[in-house]
């Protein structure tokens, strides 16, 4: 695979795309389209040359990742650059184009990926309040989000405003 700084890539095992910043023998530093830098093994990168190979494969599977913006977490995301808070809706229909073709295990994985990215983004942008809207359902996503948040330091989380979200959201205070 011929990767070089500046070339555009998609990720084999992750949602999104980015540009190569640097390449070493077995990995590359990628500036993701959501503004984060991340190391990836070369085997997990697909260069975008002319026709997008991954987009064709996803079209065959009828699953398409959403295009990334500054941080495209969901259609209902309300982050503004000057705001001190951010709200992210983790319902799967806000994260992929066709949720009917995504398995339940993959749905949870995608939702947790976006929750993790939201926390990282909030930290990077010094956002003090983050609300993750997970819905009520069977409580699986809520439980997994709490496990995820337990792994972070310098934050506390609790149920978000019942009047605004019911029982379907978790509020995170970062410091």
TIVO-2410 file (N, C-alpha, C; in nm, 3 decimals):
# residues 175
REC num residu      c1      c2      c3 atome chaine
REC   1      X   0.086  -0.116   0.000     N      A
REC   1      X   0.000   0.000   0.000    CA      A
REC   1      X   0.090   0.123   0.000     C      A
REC   2      X   0.058   0.219  -0.083     N      A
REC   2      X   0.139   0.339  -0.097    CA      A
REC   2      X   0.071   0.456  -0.028     C      A
REC   3      X   0.104   0.477   0.100     N      A
REC   3      X   0.049   0.590   0.174    CA      A
REC   3      X   0.156   0.697   0.189     C      A
REC   4      X   0.115   0.820   0.181     N      A
REC   4      X   0.208   0.932   0.192    CA      A
REC   4      X   0.136   1.046   0.262     C      A
REC   5      X   0.210   1.136   0.327     N      A
REC   5      X   0.145   1.249   0.395    CA      A
REC   5      X   0.057   1.328   0.298     C      A
REC   6      X  -0.065   1.354   0.342     N      A
REC   6      X  -0.159   1.430   0.261    CA      A
REC   6      X  -0.261   1.345   0.189     C      A
REC   7      X  -0.235   1.214   0.172     N      A
REC   7      X  -0.332   1.132   0.099    CA      A
REC   7      X  -0.452   1.103   0.190     C      A
REC   8      X  -0.566   1.084   0.128     N      A
REC   8      X  -0.691   1.063   0.198    CA      A
REC   8      X  -0.712   0.912   0.216     C      A
REC   9      X  -0.761   0.872   0.336     N      A
REC   9      X  -0.783   0.731   0.366    CA      A
REC   9      X  -0.917   0.711   0.437     C      A
REC  10      X  -0.968   0.590   0.426     N      A
REC  10      X  -1.082   0.543   0.506    CA      A
REC  10      X  -1.028   0.435   0.598     C      A
REC  11      X  -1.109   0.399   0.698     N      A
REC  11      X  -1.065   0.302   0.798    CA      A
REC  11      X  -1.137   0.170   0.778     C      A
REC  12      X  -1.063   0.063   0.785     N      A
REC  12      X  -1.119  -0.070   0.765    CA      A
REC  12      X  -1.211  -0.108   0.880     C      A
REC  13      X  -1.172  -0.079   1.003     N      A
REC  13      X  -1.248  -0.123   1.120    CA      A
REC  13      X  -1.307  -0.007   1.200     C      A
REC  14      X  -1.328   0.105   1.135     N      A
REC  14      X  -1.377   0.223   1.204    CA      A
REC  14      X  -1.459   0.307   1.107     C      A
REC  15      X  -1.541   0.395   1.160     N      A
REC  15      X  -1.626   0.481   1.079    CA      A
REC  15      X  -1.549   0.609   1.047     C      A
REC  16      X  -1.556   0.655   0.925     N      A
REC  16      X  -1.499   0.785   0.891    CA      A
REC  16      X  -1.383   0.777   0.795     C      A
REC  17      X  -1.317   0.890   0.782     N      A
REC  17      X  -1.202   0.902   0.693    CA      A
REC  17      X  -1.110   1.010   0.748     C      A
REC  18      X  -0.995   1.027   0.684     N      A
REC  18      X  -0.901   1.129   0.729    CA      A
REC  18      X  -0.787   1.147   0.630     C      A
REC  19      X  -0.690   1.227   0.669     N      A
REC  19      X  -0.571   1.253   0.587    CA      A
REC  19      X  -0.448   1.205   0.663     C      A
REC  20      X  -0.354   1.147   0.591     N      A
REC  20      X  -0.231   1.097   0.650    CA      A
REC  20      X  -0.142   1.214   0.687     C      A
REC  21      X  -0.096   1.218   0.813     N      A
REC  21      X   0.000   1.320   0.856    CA      A
REC  21      X   0.142   1.268   0.847     C      A
REC  22      X   0.162   1.142   0.889     N      A
REC  22      X   0.296   1.082   0.880    CA      A
REC  22      X   0.281   0.930   0.872     C      A
REC  23      X   0.384   0.867   0.817     N      A
REC  23      X   0.383   0.721   0.798    CA      A
REC  23      X   0.511   0.664   0.855     C      A
REC  24      X   0.500   0.556   0.934     N      A
REC  24      X   0.618   0.482   0.982    CA      A
REC  24      X   0.613   0.343   0.919     C      A
REC  25      X   0.699   0.255   0.964     N      A
REC  25      X   0.709   0.122   0.903    CA      A
REC  25      X   0.579   0.043   0.909     C      A
REC  26      X   0.506   0.051   1.022     N      A
REC  26      X   0.387  -0.032   1.036    CA      A
REC  26      X   0.261   0.044   1.076     C      A
REC  27      X   0.270   0.178   1.090     N      A
REC  27      X   0.152   0.256   1.128    CA      A
REC  27      X   0.158   0.395   1.066     C      A
REC  28      X   0.048   0.467   1.081     N      A
REC  28      X   0.040   0.603   1.029    CA      A
REC  28      X  -0.038   0.689   1.127     C      A
REC  29      X  -0.004   0.816   1.131     N      A
REC  29      X  -0.080   0.913   1.209    CA      A
REC  29      X  -0.178   0.979   1.113     C      A
REC  30      X  -0.307   0.973   1.151     N      A
REC  30      X  -0.414   1.022   1.064    CA      A
REC  30      X  -0.484   1.139   1.133     C      A
REC  31      X  -0.509   1.246   1.058     N      A
REC  31      X  -0.594   1.354   1.105    CA      A
REC  31      X  -0.734   1.319   1.057     C      A
REC  32      X  -0.818   1.276   1.152     N      A
REC  32      X  -0.953   1.233   1.116    CA      A
REC  32      X  -1.036   1.352   1.073     C      A
REC  33      X  -1.142   1.326   0.999     N      A
REC  33      X  -1.228   1.434   0.951    CA      A
REC  33      X  -1.299   1.505   1.066     C      A
REC  34      X  -1.303   1.445   1.186     N      A
REC  34      X  -1.363   1.511   1.302    CA      A
REC  34      X  -1.261   1.594   1.379     C      A
REC  35      X  -1.138   1.605   1.328     N      A
REC  35      X  -1.038   1.692   1.388    CA      A
REC  35      X  -0.942   1.625   1.483     C      A
REC  36      X  -0.956   1.496   1.508     N      A
REC  36      X  -0.869   1.425   1.601    CA      A
REC  36      X  -0.754   1.358   1.526     C      A
REC  37      X  -0.637   1.353   1.591     N      A
REC  37      X  -0.525   1.277   1.538    CA      A
REC  37      X  -0.526   1.140   1.604     C      A
REC  38      X  -0.498   1.036   1.524     N      A
REC  38      X  -0.503   0.901   1.579    CA      A
REC  38      X  -0.405   0.814   1.503     C      A
REC  39      X  -0.341   0.719   1.574     N      A
REC  39      X  -0.250   0.623   1.512    CA      A
REC  39      X  -0.331   0.503   1.464     C      A
REC  40      X  -0.301   0.456   1.343     N      A
REC  40      X  -0.367   0.338   1.287    CA      A
REC  40      X  -0.262   0.246   1.229     C      A
REC  41      X  -0.277   0.113   1.245     N      A
REC  41      X  -0.190   0.020   1.173    CA      A
REC  41      X  -0.215   0.036   1.022     C      A
REC  42      X  -0.111   0.022   0.943     N      A
REC  42      X  -0.126   0.038   0.798    CA      A
REC  42      X  -0.227  -0.060   0.741     C      A
REC  43      X  -0.237  -0.180   0.800     N      A
REC  43      X  -0.330  -0.281   0.750    CA      A
REC  43      X  -0.476  -0.240   0.767     C      A
REC  44      X  -0.505  -0.139   0.851     N      A
REC  44      X  -0.643  -0.095   0.874    CA      A
REC  44      X  -0.679   0.031   0.796     C      A
REC  45      X  -0.592   0.072   0.703     N      A
REC  45      X  -0.617   0.193   0.625    CA      A
REC  45      X  -0.641   0.158   0.479     C      A
REC  46      X  -0.737   0.227   0.419     N      A
REC  46      X  -0.770   0.207   0.278    CA      A
REC  46      X  -0.753   0.341   0.209     C      A
REC  47      X  -0.652   0.354   0.120     N      A
REC  47      X  -0.636   0.482   0.051    CA      A
REC  47      X  -0.755   0.510  -0.041     C      A
REC  48      X  -0.794   0.634  -0.048     N      A
REC  48      X  -0.903   0.674  -0.137    CA      A
REC  48      X  -0.837   0.726  -0.264     C      A
REC  49      X  -0.846   0.646  -0.367     N      A
REC  49      X  -0.784   0.680  -0.495    CA      A
REC  49      X  -0.893   0.673  -0.601     C      A
REC  50      X  -0.929   0.785  -0.655     N      A
REC  50      X  -1.035   0.785  -0.757    CA      A
REC  50      X  -1.164   0.734  -0.696     C      A
REC  51      X  -1.208   0.617  -0.735     N      A
REC  51      X  -1.329   0.557  -0.679    CA      A
REC  51      X  -1.300   0.508  -0.538     C      A
REC  52      X  -1.391   0.528  -0.450     N      A
REC  52      X  -1.375   0.490  -0.310    CA      A
REC  52      X  -1.414   0.343  -0.292     C      A
REC  53      X  -1.315   0.257  -0.268     N      A
REC  53      X  -1.337   0.114  -0.255    CA      A
REC  53      X  -1.428   0.082  -0.138     C      A
REC  54      X  -1.408   0.147  -0.024     N      A
REC  54      X  -1.490   0.119   0.093    CA      A
REC  54      X  -1.635   0.160   0.071     C      A
REC  55      X  -1.657   0.273   0.007     N      A
REC  55      X  -1.793   0.317  -0.020    CA      A
REC  55      X  -1.867   0.215  -0.106     C      A
REC  56      X  -1.797   0.156  -0.203     N      A
REC  56      X  -1.859   0.053  -0.286    CA      A
REC  56      X  -1.894  -0.069  -0.203     C      A
REC  57      X  -1.804  -0.110  -0.113     N      A
REC  57      X  -1.830  -0.227  -0.028    CA      A
REC  57      X  -1.948  -0.198   0.065     C      A
REC  58      X  -1.952  -0.078   0.120     N      A
REC  58      X  -2.064  -0.044   0.207    CA      A
REC  58      X  -2.195  -0.035   0.130     C      A
REC  59      X  -2.190   0.010   0.006     N      A
REC  59      X  -2.310   0.018  -0.076    CA      A
REC  59      X  -2.367  -0.122  -0.099     C      A
REC  60      X  -2.277  -0.219  -0.119     N      A
REC  60      X  -2.321  -0.357  -0.136    CA      A
REC  60      X  -2.389  -0.408  -0.009     C      A
REC  61      X  -2.339  -0.365   0.107     N      A
REC  61      X  -2.397  -0.410   0.234    CA      A
REC  61      X  -2.515  -0.323   0.275     C      A
REC  62      X  -2.540  -0.216   0.201     N      A
REC  62      X  -2.648  -0.122   0.229    CA      A
REC  62      X  -2.632  -0.054   0.364     C      A
REC  63      X  -2.506  -0.032   0.406     N      A
REC  63      X  -2.473   0.041   0.528    CA      A
REC  63      X  -2.378   0.152   0.487     C      A
REC  64      X  -2.408   0.275   0.527     N      A
REC  64      X  -2.321   0.386   0.492    CA      A
REC  64      X  -2.296   0.472   0.617     C      A
REC  65      X  -2.168   0.501   0.648     N      A
REC  65      X  -2.143   0.591   0.760    CA      A
REC  65      X  -2.183   0.733   0.723     C      A
REC  66      X  -2.222   0.810   0.822     N      A
REC  66      X  -2.256   0.950   0.799    CA      A
REC  66      X  -2.129   1.027   0.766     C      A
REC  67      X  -2.142   1.131   0.684     N      A
REC  67      X  -2.028   1.217   0.657    CA      A
REC  67      X  -1.993   1.292   0.784     C      A
REC  68      X  -1.863   1.305   0.811     N      A
REC  68      X  -1.819   1.371   0.933    CA      A
REC  68      X  -1.811   1.522   0.913     C      A
REC  69      X  -1.844   1.595   1.016     N      A
REC  69      X  -1.826   1.739   1.016    CA      A
REC  69      X  -1.719   1.767   1.120     C      A
REC  70      X  -1.720   1.883   1.183     N      A
REC  70      X  -1.622   1.912   1.286    CA      A
REC  70      X  -1.624   1.799   1.388     C      A
REC  71      X  -1.741   1.770   1.438     N      A
REC  71      X  -1.764   1.645   1.511    CA      A
REC  71      X  -1.907   1.608   1.483     C      A
REC  72      X  -1.927   1.518   1.391     N      A
REC  72      X  -2.062   1.478   1.352    CA      A
REC  72      X  -2.098   1.356   1.434     C      A
REC  73      X  -2.162   1.380   1.545     N      A
REC  73      X  -2.204   1.270   1.631    CA      A
REC  73      X  -2.344   1.226   1.591     C      A
REC  74      X  -2.431   1.320   1.564     N      A
REC  74      X  -2.566   1.284   1.527    CA      A
REC  74      X  -2.633   1.401   1.457     C      A
REC  75      X  -2.749   1.376   1.398     N      A
REC  75      X  -2.825   1.481   1.332    CA      A
REC  75      X  -2.868   1.587   1.431     C      A
REC  76      X  -2.890   1.547   1.556     N      A
REC  76      X  -2.946   1.640   1.654    CA      A
REC  76      X  -2.840   1.701   1.745     C      A
REC  77      X  -2.713   1.682   1.714     N      A
REC  77      X  -2.606   1.735   1.797    CA      A
REC  77      X  -2.614   1.888   1.800     C      A
REC  78      X  -2.601   1.948   1.919     N      A
REC  78      X  -2.621   2.092   1.932    CA      A
REC  78      X  -2.496   2.167   1.974     C      A
REC  79      X  -2.380   2.109   1.954     N      A
REC  79      X  -2.256   2.176   1.992    CA      A
REC  79      X  -2.231   2.298   1.903     C      A
REC  80      X  -2.197   2.408   1.965     N      A
REC  80      X  -2.152   2.526   1.892    CA      A
REC  80      X  -2.016   2.564   1.948     C      A
REC  81      X  -1.923   2.610   1.865     N      A
REC  81      X  -1.786   2.634   1.912    CA      A
REC  81      X  -1.773   2.723   2.035     C      A
REC  82      X  -1.863   2.819   2.057     N      A
REC  82      X  -1.850   2.907   2.171    CA      A
REC  82      X  -1.931   2.860   2.292     C      A
REC  83      X  -1.995   2.750   2.279     N      A
REC  83      X  -2.080   2.699   2.386    CA      A
REC  83      X  -1.996   2.629   2.492     C      A
REC  84      X  -2.048   2.626   2.614     N      A
REC  84      X  -1.982   2.557   2.723    CA      A
REC  84      X  -2.046   2.420   2.745     C      A
REC  85      X  -2.139   2.382   2.657     N      A
REC  85      X  -2.205   2.253   2.670    CA      A
REC  85      X  -2.228   2.191   2.533     C      A
REC  86      X  -2.253   2.061   2.534     N      A
REC  86      X  -2.274   1.987   2.411    CA      A
REC  86      X  -2.375   1.877   2.439     C      A
REC  87      X  -2.462   1.851   2.344     N      A
REC  87      X  -2.565   1.748   2.356    CA      A
REC  87      X  -2.550   1.654   2.237     C      A
REC  88      X  -2.547   1.524   2.264     N      A
REC  88      X  -2.527   1.425   2.159    CA      A
REC  88      X  -2.634   1.317   2.168     C      A
REC  89      X  -2.706   1.296   2.058     N      A
REC  89      X  -2.809   1.193   2.052    CA      A
REC  89      X  -2.748   1.066   1.994     C      A
REC  90      X  -2.746   0.959   2.073     N      A
REC  90      X  -2.683   0.834   2.033    CA      A
REC  90      X  -2.781   0.732   1.973     C      A
REC  91      X  -2.903   0.773   1.943     N      A
REC  91      X  -2.995   0.680   1.877    CA      A
REC  91      X  -2.935   0.642   1.741     C      A
REC  92      X  -2.938   0.515   1.709     N      A
REC  92      X  -2.867   0.463   1.593    CA      A
REC  92      X  -2.913   0.528   1.462     C      A
REC  93      X  -3.039   0.567   1.450     N      A
REC  93      X  -3.084   0.627   1.325    CA      A
REC  93      X  -3.019   0.763   1.300     C      A
REC  94      X  -2.958   0.822   1.404     N      A
REC  94      X  -2.884   0.946   1.387    CA      A
REC  94      X  -2.737   0.922   1.350     C      A
REC  95      X  -2.693   0.797   1.357     N      A
REC  95      X  -2.552   0.767   1.338    CA      A
REC  95      X  -2.520   0.697   1.206     C      A
REC  96      X  -2.617   0.623   1.150     N      A
REC  96      X  -2.596   0.553   1.023    CA      A
REC  96      X  -2.715   0.579   0.932     C      A
REC  97      X  -2.695   0.560   0.803     N      A
REC  97      X  -2.802   0.585   0.707    CA      A
REC  97      X  -2.912   0.480   0.712     C      A
REC  98      X  -2.877   0.353   0.730     N      A
REC  98      X  -2.978   0.248   0.729    CA      A
REC  98      X  -2.955   0.153   0.846     C      A
REC  99      X  -3.021   0.180   0.957     N      A
REC  99      X  -2.999   0.100   1.078    CA      A
REC  99      X  -3.057  -0.041   1.069     C      A
REC 100      X  -3.146  -0.065   0.975     N      A
REC 100      X  -3.210  -0.197   0.965    CA      A
REC 100      X  -3.112  -0.307   0.924     C      A
REC 101      X  -3.002  -0.270   0.860     N      A
REC 101      X  -2.907  -0.372   0.814    CA      A
REC 101      X  -2.788  -0.388   0.908     C      A
REC 102      X  -2.790  -0.319   1.022     N      A
REC 102      X  -2.680  -0.327   1.118    CA      A
REC 102      X  -2.721  -0.420   1.232     C      A
REC 103      X  -2.632  -0.515   1.267     N      A
REC 103      X  -2.663  -0.610   1.374    CA      A
REC 103      X  -2.667  -0.538   1.509     C      A
REC 104      X  -2.734  -0.599   1.608     N      A
REC 104      X  -2.747  -0.539   1.740    CA      A
REC 104      X  -2.611  -0.517   1.805     C      A
REC 105      X  -2.519  -0.612   1.788     N      A
REC 105      X  -2.384  -0.597   1.844    CA      A
REC 105      X  -2.312  -0.479   1.780     C      A
REC 106      X  -2.327  -0.465   1.651     N      A
REC 106      X  -2.262  -0.356   1.579    CA      A
REC 106      X  -2.326  -0.222   1.617     C      A
REC 107      X  -2.457  -0.220   1.639     N      A
REC 107      X  -2.525  -0.097   1.681    CA      A
REC 107      X  -2.464  -0.046   1.811     C      A
REC 108      X  -2.450  -0.133   1.909     N      A
REC 108      X  -2.393  -0.094   2.038    CA      A
REC 108      X  -2.250  -0.045   2.019     C      A
REC 109      X  -2.174  -0.112   1.937     N      A
REC 109      X  -2.035  -0.073   1.911    CA      A
REC 109      X  -2.028   0.067   1.849     C      A
REC 110      X  -2.114   0.096   1.753     N      A
REC 110      X  -2.117   0.227   1.688    CA      A
REC 110      X  -2.157   0.334   1.789     C      A
REC 111      X  -2.258   0.306   1.871     N      A
REC 111      X  -2.304   0.404   1.970    CA      A
REC 111      X  -2.195   0.434   2.073     C      A
REC 112      X  -2.125   0.331   2.120     N      A
REC 112      X  -2.018   0.353   2.217    CA      A
REC 112      X  -1.900   0.427   2.154     C      A
REC 113      X  -1.873   0.399   2.028     N      A
REC 113      X  -1.767   0.471   1.956    CA      A
REC 113      X  -1.800   0.621   1.955     C      A
REC 114      X  -1.923   0.656   1.922     N      A
REC 114      X  -1.962   0.796   1.916    CA      A
REC 114      X  -1.965   0.860   2.055     C      A
REC 115      X  -2.002   0.785   2.157     N      A
REC 115      X  -1.999   0.837   2.294    CA      A
REC 115      X  -1.854   0.868   2.334     C      A
REC 116      X  -1.763   0.777   2.304     N      A
REC 116      X  -1.621   0.796   2.335    CA      A
REC 116      X  -1.566   0.918   2.263     C      A
REC 117      X  -1.601   0.932   2.134     N      A
REC 117      X  -1.554   1.046   2.055    CA      A
REC 117      X  -1.609   1.178   2.110     C      A
REC 118      X  -1.734   1.175   2.157     N      A
REC 118      X  -1.794   1.297   2.212    CA      A
REC 118      X  -1.721   1.340   2.339     C      A
REC 119      X  -1.690   1.245   2.427     N      A
REC 119      X  -1.618   1.279   2.550    CA      A
REC 119      X  -1.479   1.333   2.514     C      A
REC 120      X  -1.409   1.267   2.422     N      A
REC 120      X  -1.277   1.313   2.382    CA      A
REC 120      X  -1.283   1.452   2.319     C      A
REC 121      X  -1.383   1.475   2.236     N      A
REC 121      X  -1.401   1.605   2.172    CA      A
REC 121      X  -1.429   1.713   2.277     C      A
REC 122      X  -1.516   1.683   2.372     N      A
REC 122      X  -1.549   1.779   2.477    CA      A
REC 122      X  -1.425   1.815   2.558     C      A
REC 123      X  -1.344   1.714   2.588     N      A
REC 123      X  -1.219   1.740   2.661    CA      A
REC 123      X  -1.126   1.829   2.580     C      A
REC 124      X  -1.110   1.796   2.454     N      A
REC 124      X  -1.019   1.872   2.368    CA      A
REC 124      X  -1.063   2.017   2.354     C      A
REC 125      X  -1.193   2.040   2.344     N      A
REC 125      X  -1.248   2.174   2.325    CA      A
REC 125      X  -1.282   2.245   2.457     C      A
REC 126      X  -1.245   2.179   2.569     N      A
REC 126      X  -1.270   2.236   2.702    CA      A
REC 126      X  -1.418   2.265   2.727     C      A
REC 127      X  -1.502   2.177   2.679     N      A
REC 127      X  -1.645   2.186   2.704    CA      A
REC 127      X  -1.670   2.123   2.841     C      A
REC 128      X  -1.739   2.194   2.926     N      A
REC 128      X  -1.755   2.149   3.065    CA      A
REC 128      X  -1.875   2.058   3.086     C      A
REC 129      X  -1.977   2.066   3.002     N      A
REC 129      X  -2.099   1.987   3.021    CA      A
REC 129      X  -2.132   1.913   2.891     C      A
REC 130      X  -2.153   1.784   2.902     N      A
REC 130      X  -2.187   1.700   2.787    CA      A
REC 130      X  -2.307   1.616   2.826     C      A
REC 131      X  -2.408   1.614   2.740     N      A
REC 131      X  -2.525   1.529   2.764    CA      A
REC 131      X  -2.528   1.423   2.654     C      A
REC 132      X  -2.527   1.297   2.694     N      A
REC 132      X  -2.539   1.185   2.601    CA      A
REC 132      X  -2.682   1.133   2.610     C      A
REC 133      X  -2.755   1.143   2.499     N      A
REC 133      X  -2.894   1.096   2.494    CA      A
REC 133      X  -2.891   0.952   2.445     C      A
REC 134      X  -2.925   0.859   2.532     N      A
REC 134      X  -2.918   0.717   2.498    CA      A
REC 134      X  -3.056   0.653   2.490     C      A
REC 135      X  -3.158   0.719   2.535     N      A
REC 135      X  -3.291   0.661   2.534    CA      A
REC 135      X  -3.310   0.568   2.653     C      A
REC 136      X  -3.430   0.512   2.663     N      A
REC 136      X  -3.461   0.427   2.778    CA      A
REC 136      X  -3.438   0.280   2.741     C      A
REC 137      X  -3.513   0.228   2.648     N      A
REC 137      X  -3.495   0.089   2.603    CA      A
REC 137      X  -3.482  -0.009   2.716     C      A
REC 138      X  -3.389  -0.104   2.700     N      A
REC 138      X  -3.364  -0.205   2.802    CA      A
REC 138      X  -3.251  -0.163   2.896     C      A
REC 139      X  -3.190  -0.048   2.871     N      A
REC 139      X  -3.084   0.003   2.958    CA      A
REC 139      X  -2.945  -0.047   2.925     C      A
REC 140      X  -2.930  -0.120   2.816     N      A
REC 140      X  -2.799  -0.177   2.781    CA      A
REC 140      X  -2.700  -0.066   2.746     C      A
REC 141      X  -2.741   0.027   2.659     N      A
REC 141      X  -2.651   0.136   2.619    CA      A
REC 141      X  -2.616   0.223   2.739     C      A
REC 142      X  -2.714   0.253   2.823     N      A
REC 142      X  -2.688   0.334   2.943    CA      A
REC 142      X  -2.584   0.266   3.032     C      A
REC 143      X  -2.599   0.137   3.055     N      A
REC 143      X  -2.505   0.062   3.137    CA      A
REC 143      X  -2.365   0.064   3.076     C      A
REC 144      X  -2.356   0.043   2.945     N      A
REC 144      X  -2.226   0.043   2.878    CA      A
REC 144      X  -2.162   0.182   2.879     C      A
REC 145      X  -2.242   0.286   2.867     N      A
REC 145      X  -2.189   0.423   2.874    CA      A
REC 145      X  -2.131   0.448   3.013     C      A
REC 146      X  -2.199   0.402   3.116     N      A
REC 146      X  -2.149   0.421   3.252    CA      A
REC 146      X  -2.018   0.345   3.273     C      A
REC 147      X  -2.007   0.225   3.217     N      A
REC 147      X  -1.880   0.151   3.224    CA      A
REC 147      X  -1.769   0.229   3.153     C      A
REC 148      X  -1.804   0.284   3.037     N      A
REC 148      X  -1.707   0.363   2.961    CA      A
REC 148      X  -1.662   0.484   3.042     C      A
REC 149      X  -1.757   0.556   3.101     N      A
REC 149      X  -1.724   0.678   3.177    CA      A
REC 149      X  -1.645   0.647   3.303     C      A
REC 150      X  -1.665   0.529   3.361     N      A
REC 150      X  -1.588   0.490   3.479    CA      A
REC 150      X  -1.438   0.482   3.447     C      A
REC 151      X  -1.404   0.462   3.320     N      A
REC 151      X  -1.264   0.454   3.279    CA      A
REC 151      X  -1.197   0.589   3.262     C      A
REC 152      X  -1.272   0.697   3.269     N      A
REC 152      X  -1.216   0.831   3.255    CA      A
REC 152      X  -1.191   0.892   3.393     C      A
REC 153      X  -1.092   0.980   3.400     N      A
REC 153      X  -1.073   1.057   3.521    CA      A
REC 153      X  -1.116   1.201   3.495     C      A
REC 154      X  -1.127   1.280   3.598     N      A
REC 154      X  -1.164   1.421   3.591    CA      A
REC 154      X  -1.300   1.444   3.525     C      A
REC 155      X  -1.395   1.359   3.562     N      A
REC 155      X  -1.533   1.383   3.520    CA      A
REC 155      X  -1.626   1.315   3.619     C      A
REC 156      X  -1.747   1.363   3.621     N      A
REC 156      X  -1.852   1.294   3.698    CA      A
REC 156      X  -1.976   1.291   3.611     C      A
REC 157      X  -2.057   1.189   3.631     N      A
REC 157      X  -2.177   1.176   3.549    CA      A
REC 157      X  -2.296   1.142   3.638     C      A
REC 158      X  -2.413   1.176   3.587     N      A
REC 158      X  -2.537   1.153   3.660    CA      A
REC 158      X  -2.651   1.161   3.560     C      A
REC 159      X  -2.772   1.124   3.603     N      A
REC 159      X  -2.888   1.133   3.516    CA      A
REC 159      X  -2.911   1.280   3.478     C      A
REC 160      X  -2.936   1.304   3.351     N      A
REC 160      X  -2.963   1.441   3.304    CA      A
REC 160      X  -3.102   1.484   3.349     C      A
REC 161      X  -3.135   1.609   3.325     N      A
REC 161      X  -3.262   1.667   3.366    CA      A
REC 161      X  -3.380   1.580   3.323     C      A
REC 162      X  -3.459   1.537   3.422     N      A
REC 162      X  -3.575   1.454   3.394    CA      A
REC 162      X  -3.679   1.532   3.314     C      A
REC 163      X  -3.695   1.661   3.343     N      A
REC 163      X  -3.793   1.743   3.273    CA      A
REC 163      X  -3.760   1.753   3.123     C      A
REC 164      X  -3.633   1.760   3.090     N      A
REC 164      X  -3.593   1.777   2.951    CA      A
REC 164      X  -3.577   1.645   2.877     C      A
REC 165      X  -3.519   1.543   2.943     N      A
REC 165      X  -3.484   1.418   2.875    CA      A
REC 165      X  -3.557   1.295   2.926     C      A
REC 166      X  -3.636   1.308   3.030     N      A
REC 166      X  -3.694   1.189   3.091    CA      A
REC 166      X  -3.582   1.109   3.155     C      A
REC 167      X  -3.589   0.978   3.144     N      A
REC 167      X  -3.483   0.893   3.201    CA      A
REC 167      X  -3.382   0.851   3.095     C      A
REC 168      X  -3.386   0.914   2.978     N      A
REC 168      X  -3.306   0.866   2.866    CA      A
REC 168      X  -3.179   0.941   2.835     C      A
REC 169      X  -3.116   1.007   2.935     N      A
REC 169      X  -2.993   1.079   2.906    CA      A
REC 169      X  -2.902   1.081   3.028     C      A
REC 170      X  -2.773   1.090   3.002     N      A
REC 170      X  -2.673   1.100   3.107    CA      A
REC 170      X  -2.598   1.231   3.087     C      A
REC 171      X  -2.583   1.307   3.195     N      A
REC 171      X  -2.509   1.434   3.190    CA      A
REC 171      X  -2.370   1.411   3.248     C      A
REC 172      X  -2.271   1.470   3.181     N      A
REC 172      X  -2.132   1.454   3.222    CA      A
REC 172      X  -2.075   1.593   3.248     C      A
REC 173      X  -2.011   1.611   3.363     N      A
REC 173      X  -1.939   1.733   3.392    CA      A
REC 173      X  -1.790   1.702   3.384     C      A
REC 174      X  -1.720   1.779   3.302     N      A
REC 174      X  -1.577   1.759   3.281    CA      A
REC 174      X  -1.500   1.872   3.347     C      A
REC 175      X  -1.387   1.843   3.403     N      A
REC 175      X  -1.301   1.947   3.458    CA      A
REC 175      X  -1.157   1.917   3.434     C      A
***
